[in-house]
Amino acid sequence: MGKAKPAKHTAAEIKAKVHAATTNMGGGKAGLQDRKGGAVGHAKYKCPICMTAAPDLKSMQLHWENKHPKLPFNESACEDLHAKVGGVTTAGVAVQGSKKKK
């Protein structure tokens, strides 16, 4: 019997291990709300007519043109949800990366 071969890992394997080691998944109830995007979710704007959420103003405009074509689009009528909760939507529990990086 000879010696065992040393393990050779692929770049994808190493990358997956690094990702698993440095990503805070924020498990449990504390991280659930954070993974969903905080108090308002990841979408920034809300349609005042049908309450559909959109991530940016351009998407909101496309939504408006497709769903409410008879009404003129008014940017100021769309509610900015991020500003409503202070600009921060996540607390950082489920944000990628570890807290200590030195």
C-alpha positions as CSV (number, residue, x, y, z in Angstrom):
1,M,0.0,0.0,0.0
2,G,1.3,3.4,-1.0
3,K,0.6,6.8,0.5
4,A,-2.7,8.4,-0.1
5,K,-2.8,11.1,-2.8
6,P,-3.1,14.7,-1.4
7,A,-6.6,16.2,-2.0
8,K,-6.7,18.5,-5.0
9,H,-9.6,20.9,-4.8
10,T,-11.2,22.8,-7.7
11,A,-11.5,26.5,-7.8
12,A,-15.3,26.1,-7.6
13,E,-15.0,24.0,-4.5
14,I,-12.7,26.5,-2.7
15,K,-15.0,29.3,-3.7
16,A,-18.0,27.5,-2.3
17,K,-16.2,26.8,1.0
18,V,-15.1,30.5,1.3
19,H,-18.7,31.6,0.5
20,A,-20.1,29.2,3.2
21,A,-17.5,30.4,5.7
22,T,-17.9,34.1,5.2
23,T,-21.6,34.5,4.5
24,N,-23.9,35.2,7.5
25,M,-27.1,33.5,6.6
26,G,-28.9,35.1,9.6
27,G,-30.8,32.1,10.6
28,G,-33.9,32.0,12.7
29,K,-36.6,34.7,13.2
30,A,-34.1,37.5,13.6
31,G,-32.7,37.0,10.1
32,L,-36.0,36.1,8.4
33,Q,-37.3,39.7,8.2
34,D,-33.8,40.8,7.1
35,R,-33.6,38.3,4.3
36,K,-37.0,39.5,3.1
37,G,-35.5,43.0,2.8
38,G,-36.4,44.6,6.1
39,A,-39.6,46.3,7.0
40,V,-40.6,47.2,3.4
41,G,-38.8,44.6,1.3
42,H,-36.3,45.2,-1.4
43,A,-38.7,47.2,-3.6
44,K,-38.4,50.9,-3.2
45,Y,-41.6,52.3,-4.8
46,K,-45.3,51.4,-4.4
47,C,-48.0,52.1,-6.9
48,P,-50.7,54.3,-5.3
49,I,-53.5,52.6,-7.3
50,C,-52.9,48.9,-7.1
51,M,-50.1,48.8,-4.4
52,T,-47.7,46.9,-6.6
53,A,-44.1,47.3,-5.6
54,A,-41.2,48.2,-8.0
55,P,-37.5,48.4,-7.3
56,D,-36.9,51.7,-9.2
57,L,-38.7,54.5,-10.9
58,K,-38.2,53.2,-14.4
59,S,-39.8,49.9,-13.5
60,M,-42.6,51.8,-11.8
61,Q,-43.1,53.8,-15.0
62,L,-43.3,50.6,-17.1
63,H,-45.8,49.2,-14.7
64,W,-47.9,52.3,-14.9
65,E,-47.9,52.4,-18.7
66,N,-48.9,48.7,-18.8
67,K,-51.4,48.5,-16.0
68,H,-52.9,52.1,-15.8
69,P,-52.6,53.4,-19.4
70,K,-55.5,55.8,-19.2
71,L,-53.9,57.7,-16.3
72,P,-50.9,60.0,-16.7
73,F,-47.8,58.9,-14.8
74,N,-46.9,61.1,-11.9
75,E,-43.5,60.3,-10.1
76,S,-44.5,62.2,-6.9
77,A,-47.6,60.0,-6.5
78,C,-45.5,56.8,-6.1
79,E,-44.6,56.2,-2.5
80,D,-40.9,55.9,-1.7
81,L,-40.9,53.1,0.9
82,H,-37.2,53.3,1.7
83,A,-37.5,57.0,2.7
84,K,-40.5,56.1,4.8
85,V,-38.5,53.8,7.0
86,G,-35.4,55.9,7.2
87,G,-33.5,54.7,4.1
88,V,-32.2,51.5,5.5
89,T,-34.2,48.4,4.7
90,T,-32.0,45.7,6.3
91,A,-30.3,45.5,9.7
92,G,-27.3,43.6,8.4
93,V,-28.1,40.1,9.8
94,A,-28.3,38.5,6.4
95,V,-25.8,40.7,4.6
96,Q,-23.1,38.8,2.9
97,G,-19.7,38.7,4.5
98,S,-18.4,38.4,8.0
99,K,-18.2,41.3,10.4
100,K,-14.4,40.8,11.1
101,K,-12.3,41.0,8.0
102,K,-8.6,41.4,9.1
